[in-house]
Amino acid sequence: MNNTWTNHSHVPARYAPIHDMVTKRLTETDPTGYTELLQDLRARYKPQGAESSVIECMADVLWLQRGCFPLENEILNRGMQASSDPKTALTKVWLHENRRGGLLSKLATYEDWLSREYDRYRRILELSAKNRKCKEARMADSLMQRKSCTSVIQ
C-alpha cells in the first residue's frame, strides 16, 4: 500500500493509508451496502438535476464512515493479540495508537474529515432545496400579479 497517494481524487493524500484500509474492509464485509445506502439517500432527499452528484458524494462519505468503526476494532484487536500482558493490553494499545501518528489517531482525524465533508454536502442540498422553493414562490407570485384575460381577443 502506498502511503502518499490514493486513486480517489477527493481524498487528501494524508488520509490515503487509512482510506485504503477502510475501503478494503468495507468491500470484504458488505459489498451491497453502498447501493442500499445510495437508494435510501435518493429516496430521502429526492434530488433534482445536479443534486444527484451531491447525493453520491454523501453516500461515499457515509459509506466510509461506516467502515471506520470496524477498522478501529481491528486495530485494537491486533494490538491486544501482540501484547504480552492481557490485563493491560487494551490500555497499552489505546495509548500507543492514539499518540500523534498512530493508526487510531490517523483514523480519528480521517473520521473528523469525513464528518465535515458530510456536513458540507448536506448544507449544499439544503441550500439547493431552499433556492428551489424561493424560485417556485417567485413564479407563483408572478403569475398571481398578472391580470386575468377578460376577452378572447386579448
N, C-alpha and C positions, 0 to 999 in steps of 0.2 A: 504494500500500500504506500503510495506516495504522500508525504506529509505536507507538500507545498502547493498542491493544486487539486482541483476537482473537475469532473466533467460537467457539473451543474454551474452555469454562469452566474446564477443568482446567489450562490453560496460563497461568502467571503473565504479566501484561501486559508485563513487562520482556523476555520471550522472544518476544513476538508477531512482530517482524520476522523473526527467524531461523526461527521455527516456520513462518511463511507461506512462506518461501523453501524450506525443507526439504520441506514438503508439496507445493509446486508441482513441485519437482524429482522427487519420487517418483511423482507422477501422470503425469509425462511419460515416465519411464524404465521403470517396472514396475507397470502398473495391476492385474495379477492377483496380484502377490506377497503382498499383505496377506492375501488369502483363504487362500493356501497356508500362510503363517505361522500364521494363526489355527488352521487344521486341525492343523498339527503340534503346537502347544501343547496343544490339546484332547486329542490322542492321547497326548501325553507325561504330562500331569497328570491326565487323566480327571476333570474337575471334576464336583462334585455340588451341586445347588442354586445358592446364591448365588455359589459359586466360579466359575461361568461368567462373571460380571461381572468378576471379578478377572482371569481369563484374557484377556478382551477388552481390559482396561486394559494388561496385559502386552504383548499384541500391538501395541497402539497405540505403546507406548514403544519396543519393539524395532524396529518399522517406522520410527519417526522416527530412531532411532539409525542405521539403515541409510542414511538419506538425508544424514546429516551428512558422511560422507567424500566423496561426490561434490560436495557443496556446497563443501567445503574446497578441493578441486581446482579447481573453477570459480573461486573467489575468487582463488586463486593464479595461475591461467592468465590471468585478465583483468588482473590487476596486472602480470604479466610482459609481456603484449602492449602495455600502455600505457607500459612502461619504455623509455627511450632507449638504455640500455646492457645488451645481452643477457647479458653476463658476470656482472654483479652484480644482475640483475633479481630473481631469486628471493630473494636475501638482503634486498634493499631492501623487496620486497613483504612478506616474512615479518615483518621488523622493524616496518614501518609498520602492518600489520594486527594484529599481536599486542599493540600498545600498548593500554593500557586504553581501551576504547571502540571499537576497530577490529573489523571483522567477524569475524576469526578469534578474537579474544579473546571476543567475544559467543558465537560458535559453541562454543568450548571450555566456557564457563560453561553453555551450554544442554545440551551433552553430559553434563556432570557432573550436572546436574539430572535428566536422563533416566536416568542410571545409578542415582542414588539412588531414583528412583521405581520402577525395575525391581526393585531390591533390596527395597524396601518391599512390593511386590506378591508377590514370591517368598516373603518371610517370612510374609505373611498366608496363603498357600497351605500352607506347611509347618506353621504352627500349626493350621490347619483340619484337615489330614490327621492330625496328632498327636492333636487332640481327638477326631476320629472314631475312631481306634484305641483311645483310652482308654475312650471310651463303649462300644465293642464289647466290650472286655475286661471292663468292669464288668457288662455284660449277661450275658456268658458266665459270669462268676464268680457272679452272682446266680442263674443257672439251675443251676449246679453245687451251690449251697448248699441248694437246695430238696430236701426229702425226696421220694423217689420214691413214687408211689402203689402200695400193695400190694393194695388191694381195689378192686373195681369200684364199691362203694357210696360210697367216699370221693369 
